Amino acid sequence: MKRALISVFDKTNVVEFARELTSLGWEIISTGGTSAKFKAEGIPVMDISDLTKFPECFDGRVKTLHPNVEGGILAIRDNEMHQKQMAELGIEPIDIVVCNLYPFKETILKPDAGHEEIIENIDIGGPTMLRAAAKNYKFVSVVTDPEDYTKVVEEIKTSGDTSLETKEYLAAKVFEHTAHYDALISGYFNKKLNVTSPKTLTLTYEKKQDLRYGENPHQNATFYSQIQETEGTLTAANKIHGKELSYNNIGDADGALEALKEFEEPTIVASKHANPCGIGSGDTIAEAFQRAYDADPVSIFGGIVAANREIDKATAEIMSGIFLEVIVAPSFSKEALEVLTKKKNLRLLELSEILKSDYSSFKGKTVLGGFLIQEMDKQLIGGELEVVTERKPSEKEMEDLMFAWKTVKHAKSNGIALAKDKTSTGVGPGQVSRIWALENAIRQGGERIKGSVLASDAFFPFSDCVEAAHAAGITAIIQPGGSIRDKDSIEAANKFGIAMVFTGMRHFKH
């Protein structure tokens, strides 16, 4: 008689599965709550304690850790010595193991879960059985996912057993499942103990969706989500309209979202290639959008827009006249949706916690043969601002300087941002020379540059940027300071009557 050991926390469709096996002449062995459920459903079942000749104990902590279980799973069926030992020890083979684990993930996601409850939801016997069955997959079918029940039953009905190909597929799912489970536990302890740089790093993410392609059509791509603290991130967004998101859409929208979190008043960030191309703040979100659009009406074409207030009808009507790829907002009014959904391809993402910025997270990227990881850049300035020129910035200039500083923080290095009246007037991102970044920002802004202020993500190694700023009509500068030639830039600023402020903190972004 073939035997199946079934012990599951997630009991989805398990009764139907066990009933099918019973009808095919299989014997069912089970534990605890699973056994009780089978008995209540009239399915014949052997309790695990009858197999092990030992009671379940320690509040269920020990029930399957026994040679009659592990031996029945691990014995190699075509090995004569193993067969002889099984007979001598009275161990009978187990042909299917069906198991899914204690809900560790669900427990750590509970806001009120305490440490003791979390520890009790670390499964021990389950992973042991799963790994044993997966190791011996040539002879044992192992099922962790209820979605595989039908496949297993159909193959047994057809040929009396699952195929070797199916067994191998099921075994691979086990090791993926247990690796994910153990990585969650490791991550929990690292966080609890504030271990930020472990000797070995095992990260685990869950697939959110397959993407049409990557940065280019010949590249495959997938979007994965971290398990915890996803509120306020794109992984928590709900797409309520439009085409599926692309790899580039997600990268660009994430760049817009990061920049948006710097602002509290109604603000719009327009992003292109993960760089801000226009940022505007105002008394209303419609006013903010108009300012962001006016900042660069060319680059916003085909761009991403992120808003930190509900999109209302007035804002939607302005947006509808422009080709946009994605709009991310905490909500959309009914009237706004009536306007925007007329564009069938426009992606609308609803992100209710869009203002949330107190999550702990990290930034990482792959390099050839390795992985770089760092803390999120959550700070803005390195202490007190220091005015280093003879002229101090006016209150209005200081407001614009902080606006520009928040903008340049999210532009790729070398980065320059110009701003005036709560609006970016020019952004020069990602240049190999800082003066080129400034020249691009000035060229982009045109006549609007006069009276603007300038922010640089890192210090000026030469006075050339100050000289170019003066020629363009820029009145104040904010930069980290720290160059051995700071004196040259300060003297040039004093010469031209430009106010200069040091932040003591740079914001490289590569």
N, C-alpha and C positions, 0 to 999 in steps of 0.2 A: 504493500500500500504506500502510495506517495504521501508525503506529509508537508504541510505548510505551517510555518510559525508566523503568526500575525500579531503584532503589538504596535499599535499606532495611537498617536495623540490626535491627529487629524483623521476623523472617522468618515470622511466624505466617501460615499459609495462602497465602504468596506464590507457592509453586510451583504450587498448584492454580489460582491466579488467572492466572499466566503461561501455564499450559497451556491454559486456556480461551481466552485471547486468541489464542494460536498457532493453535488449532483454528478460530478465526474469521478467520484470514488475517492477523493482525497480526504485525509484526516487533518483536522484543524487543531493546532496547539495555540494557546493564547494566554495573555496575562491580564491581571487587574481589570480595569474598566472595559477593555476590549472584549475580554472573555465574558464579562457580565452582560455586555450588549448582545453578543452572539446568543447567549443562553436565553435572553429575553425575546430574541427573534426566532427561537426554536431551532437554532443551528447547533448540531452536536459539536462539542468542543472539549479538548483535554486541557485542564489547567496546567500551567507551567510547573507548579509544585508537584504535580503527579509525575511529570517527566523527570524532574531533578531529584525527587524524593527529599526535597528540602523546602521549607515554607518561605514565601516571600517575607522579607524582613526589613527592619529599619525604615519604616514608612515607605516601602517600595524601592528603596535605594538599591537593594540587592534582590534580584529575581531571575535574571537570565545569565548571570555570570557563573556558569557552571559547566563542567566538562561534558555533561549530557547534552548541553545546548551547543557550546562552541565546538566540541568534538564532532557532533552530528552535522555541523555546518562545514568544518574545515577538512574533514577526512577526504583524501583523494580516492575516488571510487574505483579507479582501475589500478590502484597500488595494492598488491597482495598483502604486504606487511600492514598497511593501514586497515585493510579489511579484517585481517586476523586480530589486530588490536581492538577494533570495534567489537568483534564478537566476544573477545575475552573480557572486555570492560562492560559489555551490555549496552553499548551506545548504538542507537539506530539513526540512520541518515535523515537529515532535514533537506528537502528538495527546493523549497521556496521560503525565502525570508521576506516578510512584508513589514516594513517599519518606517515610521517617520518620528521625528524627535520632539522632545519637550520644547515648548514655544519660547526659546531664549530670546529671539528677536522681538516677539510680541511683548515679552516682559520688559525688556529694556526700553521699549517705546512707550510704556505706561508712565505717565508723569509722576505717579505716586508710588512707583515700585521701589522698595527698599533693597538694601544690599542682600539681606538674608533671602528674600523672595527670589532675587535674581540668581543667587547661588543655587537655590533648590531647583531652578529650571535649567541647570547644566546637566544634560543627559550623559550617562556613562555607559549603561548597558546597551542602549540603542546604537551608538556609533561603533561599539565593539562588534555587535552582531552584523551590522551593515558592512563593516570593513572585512570581517571574516568571510561573509558570503561573496563580497565583490572580489576578494582575493581568490576564492575558489569558484569563480564564475563559470568554469567549464562544466561544472556539475550542479551548480546552485543558481537559481534565478533569484534576483534580489530586486525588490520594488520599493522605491521611496516616494514615488509620485502617483497619486490616484489616477492621473490621466493615462497611466500605463496599464491599468487593470484590464481594460478591454483587449489591448494588444496581447497580453499574456494569456488570457482566457481563450481567445480565438485560436492562438497557436496550439495551445494544449488540446482544444477540441479537434483541431485539424490533424495534428501529428503526435499527440500524446505528451509533448514537451515543447518548451520554447527552443528556438534555433540558437546555435552558437553565436550567430551574429546578434541576435536580440539579447542574449545573456551578456555579451561584451558591451553592448550599448547601455544596458541597465547598470552594469558594474561601473562604467565611466560616470554615469549620473551620480552614483553613490559617492565617489571620491570628490566630485565637484560639490556635492551637498555637504559632506563632512568638512571639507576645506573651508567652505563658506561659514559653516557653523562655528568651527574653531577660530576662524579669523574674527568673528563677532565677539567671541569670549576674550580673545587676546586684546582686541581693541577696547573692550570694556575695562579690562584691568589696566591697560596703558593709560587710559583717560583718568581712571580713578587715582592712579599713582602718579599722574602728571609726567609720564614717560613720553617725551616728545621726539626722541631719537633712539629708538630701540636698535639692538645689535642686528636683528633681522626685521624686515618690514613686510608684513603680509596684509594687503588691503583687500577688501571685499566690497563689491558693488552688485547691484541687481539691474538686469536689463530693463530699460524703459521702452526702447523701441529700436528696431532696425531702421536705418536711414537709407534713402534712395541711393546716395553715394557720398563720398567724402568731399574734400576741397575741390576735387575734379572728378568727372564722370567715370574715370577708370579706377578710382579708389573706393573700396568697400568701407563702410562706416557704421557704427552702432553707438547709441546714446545710453549710458549707464547712470544709475542714480546711487548716491551714497544712502546708507540705511537710516541714519539719524540726522536731525537738524537740517531738514530740507526746506522748512518754512522760509519763504522769502527768496527761494532760489528757483531757477527755471524748471528743475525736476518736479517742483510742486505746482507748476502752472497748469491750468486747464485750458486746452485749446477749444474755443467755442465756435470757431469758424475758419474756413480757408483750407488750403493745401497742407499736406504734411510738412513739417519743418525739415530743413536741410541741415547738413553739418555746418555750413557757413552761417545759416540763420541763427543756429544755437550759439555759435562762437560770438557772433556780432551782438546778439541780444544779451549775452552774458556781460559783454563789455559795457553796453548801455546800462545794464542793471547795476553793475558795480559803481559806475559814476553817479547814477541816480541816488544811491543810498547816502551820498554826501550831503544832500539837500533836504531841508525840512519844509520850506514853503512850496507852493505849487510850482512844479518844475517839469520840463520836458528835456530829455536827452535824445538827440538824434545821433545814430552811430553808423559808421561805415567801416568795414574791415576791423571791427572791434575798437576803433578809435572814435572819440566824440567828434562829430563834424559840426554840431551846433547844439548849444545848451542855452536854455532860456528859463528864467523864473519870473513869476508875475503874481498879481492878486488872484487871478483865475487861471485854470489850466488852459483855457483858450488863449489868453494873453501869453502864457508861457510858450505854447506851441508856436504862436505867430513869431515870437522873438527867436525861438530855436530855428524856425524856417528862414527868417530874415538873416540869421547869422551866416548861412551858407545855402542859398536856394538851389545851388547846382548839385552839391554832394549829397544832399538829403534824398535826391532822386534814387529810388531803388534801395533806400536805407531802412534801418530799424529805428523805431521810436519807442521809448519807454516813458511812462507818465506815473507820477506818484499820487495822482488824484483820479477820481472817476472820470471817464471820458463822457462828456455830455453832448447834447445835440450840436451846440454851437461849435465845439471843437471838432466833432466828427465831420461837420460840413466843410470846415477848412481842410481837414485831412483828406477828404474824399477827392479833392481836386489835384492831389499829388499821387504819384506812383510810389507806394510804400510796400515793403515786403512783409513786415511784422509790426504790430502794435501790442505792447505789453502794458497792462494797467491793472489796478486793483479791482476795477469793475467798469462796466459799460452800461449807460442808461438804456432803457428800452428804445427811446427815440434815436440814440446814437447807433444802436445796432441796426435799426431800420435803414439808416443811411449807409453804414459801413458794409453791411452784408450784401449790398448790391454788387460789391466787387468780390466775385466768387473765389479768387485766388488769394486775397488778402488774409493773412493769418492774424487772428485775434486771440491773444493769450490773456486769461484772467488770472491774476496772482494776488490773492487777497492780502497776504502778508508782505506786500512789496516793500514796505518801509522797514521791515525787520533787518537789523544789521548787527545784532549782538550774538550771532551764532559763532561757535568756534569752528574754524575750518582751516584748510591749508591750500596752497597752490603747488601743483606738481606738473612736471612735463618730462616726457621721455627724451633721452639722447641716445645716440648709438651705443648700445651695450649697457645702458644705465638709466637711472631715474633720479631726477632732481626734485627735492621737496622743500618747501619753506612755509613759514607762517604767512597768513594773509596780511597785507599792508593796511592795517586798520587805523593807524595814527595819521595825524594831519601835520602837526608842527612839533618840533623837538623842544618844547618848553615855552618860554616867553619869546614873542617876536622882538627882534632887535632892529631899531632904526639906525642905520649906519651912515646916513648922509646928513648934511647940514639942514636940508629941508625935510620936515616931517610930512608924511602923507596926510591929506585932509581926511575927514570922516568918510566922505563919499569915495575918495580914492581907496581908503582902507577896505571899505565894503567891496569895491570892485576887485581889489587885490586878492581878497579871500575867495571871491568867486572864481577868479582866474586860477588860483592855486588849487582849488578843488577840481578844476577842469584839467589842468596839466598833469595832475596826479594820475589821471586815467588815459593819458595819451602816450603812445609808445615813445621810447627814448631814441635819439635825443628829442625832447619835446618842448614846444613853446606854446603858450596859450595867451591870447589877448582878450580883454573883456572891458565892457562898459555898460552901465545901466542894467545889471543883472542879465547880460547877454554876452555870449562869446562872440568876439568880432573877428577872430582869426585863430586857427589851430594849425600848427606845423609839427606833425608827428613823425617819428621814425626816420630821422635823418642821421647820416654819419658825421655831420658837422652841425654844431649848434647854430652857427650863423646862417647856414642854409635853412634850418628849421624856422628861424626868425624871418628870413626873407620870404619863405613860402607863406607863413602866416600873414605877413604884411601884404603880400601880393593877393592873397585870398580876400583879405578884408577891404582892400581898396580905400575909398574915401572914408569909410566908417572907422578907420584906424585912429584918426586924429582924436586925441583926448582919451584914448584907451590906456589901460595899464597892461603890464606884461608879467607873466609868470614863467619861470624856467625850472624844469624838473631837477636840474643839477646846477652847480656853480658855473660862473663864467671864467674860463681860463685866460681870456683876453678881454680887452675893453671894446672890441669890435661890435658886440651886441648892443652895448650902451649907445655907441655912436649911431648905429642903424636905428635904434629905438627913437633917439632924439630926432633924426631926420624924418621919421614917419609921424612925429607928433605925439609919441607916447610920453605920459607924464610921470609914471611911477613904475617901479619894478619890485617884484618879490622873487627871491631865490634862496637856496640853502646857505650860500656862503661856504667858506672852507678851503678856497683855493689859496695857494701860496702867492697868487697875484691878485687877491681881492682888492688890494690897495689901488691897483690900476683902474678897476671898474668903479670903485667908490669915487676916485678923483674925477673920472669922466662924468659920473652922475652929478657931482657937485658943480662941475664946469657948466653943465647944461641945465642945472636947476631941477634935475629929476630926483624924486624921493626914492630911496632904496631901503628895502626891508629884508633882513635875513631870518630864515625860519629855523636854521640849525638842523634841518632834516631834508634829505633828498628823497625823490620818488622815481627812481629808475623803474622802467617797465619794459621788459624785453619779450 
